[in-house]
Amino acid sequence: MSNTYPSPFELDSFLPGGHNNDPPVSPSSPTAGYKLNHFMLRIRDPRRSLRFYIDLMGMRTVFTMNVGPYTIYYLGYPPPETTSLPEWAARTATPTTLTRTLGLLELYHVHGTERPEEEGGFSMSTGNEPPALGFGHLGFTVPDVKEALERLRTEGVRVVKDLGQAERKDVPLKL
């Protein structure tokens, strides 16, 4: 099967390891110990974003920091045995623990970006429209995907790609 896309891989192929030609990782590698710590998203509406990530996705606030022109909200998932959220947040927000805690989400609200572009506000890209192709999604692991999607729908969240939709035509990418 020929591939009409500019990719070295056959269309619809799934290749664990890609070409399997990544160099081995040695303990003496200059990148030994590197891990992805957090991801930052710019947000326009903190109330709406925090409702989604805290109330609907179960994340909890590690810290909030207002630095004048913007406010940062760091979120994460406390371990299941956590009995005190304030203690967990205080412990996690220390520089040593923060840099070792994986899976954090940084929501970055630039004050004044609340209004849409057509109302004199700023433009934010979804990453799905040229020329600003880029960011696509965050992946969350949940115990039951179908149940989570139904709960989110009930809460008014627009599901962009439904369970079982995995073909290119189902991805809202405009080329």
C-alpha positions as CSV (number, residue, x, y, z in Angstrom):
1,M,0.0,0.0,0.0
2,S,1.5,3.3,-1.0
3,N,1.4,6.3,1.4
4,T,0.3,9.6,-0.1
5,Y,1.3,11.4,3.1
6,P,4.8,12.7,3.6
7,S,5.7,10.0,6.1
8,P,8.2,7.1,5.9
9,F,5.5,4.9,7.4
10,E,2.9,2.9,5.6
11,L,-0.6,4.4,6.0
12,D,-2.5,2.9,9.0
13,S,0.7,1.3,10.3
14,F,1.3,1.0,14.0
15,L,5.0,0.6,14.8
16,P,6.0,0.3,18.5
17,G,9.4,2.0,18.6
18,G,9.0,3.6,15.1
19,H,12.0,2.6,13.0
20,N,13.5,1.0,16.1
21,N,16.7,2.9,15.5
22,D,16.8,5.2,18.5
23,P,20.2,5.1,20.2
24,P,20.4,3.1,23.4
25,V,20.1,5.0,26.7
26,S,23.1,4.6,28.9
27,P,23.5,5.7,32.5
28,S,26.3,8.1,31.3
29,S,24.1,9.7,28.7
30,P,23.8,13.5,29.2
31,T,20.0,13.0,29.2
32,A,20.0,10.2,31.8
33,G,17.3,11.1,34.4
34,Y,15.3,13.5,32.0
35,K,11.6,13.2,32.4
36,L,8.6,15.3,31.3
37,N,7.5,17.2,34.4
38,H,4.6,19.4,33.3
39,F,2.8,20.9,30.3
40,M,1.7,24.5,30.1
41,L,-1.5,25.6,28.4
42,R,-2.6,29.2,28.0
43,I,-6.2,29.7,29.1
44,R,-8.7,32.5,28.5
45,D,-11.2,31.8,31.2
46,P,-9.7,30.6,34.5
47,R,-13.2,29.7,36.1
48,R,-14.1,27.6,33.1
49,S,-10.7,25.9,32.8
50,L,-10.4,25.2,36.6
51,R,-13.9,23.8,36.7
52,F,-13.0,21.4,33.9
53,Y,-9.6,20.2,35.3
54,I,-10.6,20.3,39.0
55,D,-14.3,19.5,39.2
56,L,-14.6,17.3,36.1
57,M,-11.2,15.7,35.7
58,G,-10.3,15.4,39.4
59,M,-7.0,17.3,39.4
60,R,-6.1,19.4,42.5
61,T,-4.3,22.7,42.9
62,V,-0.6,22.5,43.8
63,F,-0.2,26.3,43.8
64,T,-1.5,29.5,42.3
65,M,0.7,32.5,41.6
66,N,-0.4,35.9,40.4
67,V,2.7,37.7,39.0
68,G,0.9,40.8,37.7
69,P,0.3,40.5,34.0
70,Y,-0.5,36.8,34.4
71,T,-1.6,34.1,36.8
72,I,-0.3,30.6,36.9
73,Y,-2.3,27.6,38.2
74,Y,-0.4,24.4,38.8
75,L,-2.5,21.3,39.0
76,G,-1.8,17.6,39.7
77,Y,-3.2,14.4,41.0
78,P,-2.5,13.7,44.7
79,P,-1.6,10.1,45.5
80,P,-4.7,8.0,46.5
81,E,-3.5,7.8,50.1
82,T,-3.6,11.6,50.5
83,T,-5.6,12.6,53.5
84,S,-4.8,16.4,53.5
85,L,-4.9,18.3,50.3
86,P,-3.3,21.4,51.9
87,E,-0.4,19.3,53.2
88,W,0.0,17.6,49.8
89,A,0.0,20.9,48.0
90,A,2.5,22.5,50.4
91,R,4.8,19.5,50.1
92,T,4.5,19.3,46.3
93,A,5.0,23.0,45.7
94,T,8.5,22.9,47.2
95,P,11.2,23.3,44.6
96,T,12.7,19.9,45.2
97,T,9.4,18.0,45.1
98,L,7.9,20.1,42.3
99,T,10.7,19.3,39.9
100,R,10.3,15.6,40.7
101,T,6.6,15.4,40.4
102,L,5.5,14.1,37.0
103,G,2.2,14.8,35.2
104,L,1.6,18.4,36.3
105,L,-0.5,20.8,34.3
106,E,0.3,24.5,34.3
107,L,-2.6,26.7,33.3
108,Y,-1.3,30.2,32.3
109,H,-3.8,33.0,32.2
110,V,-2.6,36.3,30.7
111,H,-4.8,39.0,32.1
112,G,-6.8,40.8,29.4
113,T,-7.1,37.8,27.1
114,E,-10.7,37.0,28.2
115,R,-12.4,38.6,25.2
116,P,-12.4,36.8,21.9
117,E,-10.4,38.3,19.0
118,E,-13.5,39.7,17.3
119,E,-14.2,41.7,20.4
120,G,-10.7,43.2,20.5
121,G,-9.2,40.4,22.6
122,F,-6.4,38.1,21.8
123,S,-6.3,35.1,19.4
124,M,-5.6,31.6,20.7
125,S,-5.0,28.7,18.4
126,T,-6.5,25.2,18.9
127,G,-3.6,23.8,16.9
128,N,-6.0,22.4,14.4
129,E,-6.0,25.2,11.8
130,P,-3.1,26.4,9.5
131,P,-0.9,28.1,9.8
132,A,-0.9,27.4,13.6
133,L,-0.8,23.6,13.4
134,G,0.7,22.3,16.6
135,F,-0.7,21.3,19.9
136,G,-3.4,18.6,19.7
137,H,-4.5,17.3,23.1
138,L,-3.6,16.1,26.6
139,G,-4.1,12.4,27.3
140,F,-5.7,11.3,30.5
141,T,-6.0,7.8,31.8
142,V,-9.5,7.1,33.3
143,P,-10.9,3.8,34.7
144,D,-13.9,3.8,32.2
145,V,-13.7,5.9,29.1
146,K,-17.3,5.5,28.1
147,E,-18.5,6.5,31.6
148,A,-16.1,9.5,31.7
149,L,-17.3,10.8,28.3
150,E,-21.0,10.5,29.3
151,R,-20.3,12.3,32.6
152,L,-18.5,15.1,30.8
153,R,-21.3,15.4,28.2
154,T,-23.8,15.6,31.0
155,E,-21.7,18.5,32.5
156,G,-21.9,20.3,29.2
157,V,-18.4,19.5,27.8
158,R,-18.3,19.3,24.0
159,V,-16.7,16.0,23.0
160,V,-14.8,16.6,19.9
161,K,-13.9,13.0,19.0
162,D,-16.2,10.3,20.4
163,L,-15.2,6.9,21.6
164,G,-14.5,4.5,18.7
165,Q,-13.8,7.4,16.2
166,A,-10.3,6.9,15.1
167,E,-10.2,7.6,11.4
168,R,-8.6,10.7,9.9
169,K,-12.0,12.1,8.9
170,D,-12.9,12.0,12.6
171,V,-10.1,14.3,13.6
172,P,-11.0,18.1,13.5
173,L,-7.9,19.1,11.7
174,K,-8.4,21.6,8.8
175,L,-5.8,21.3,6.1
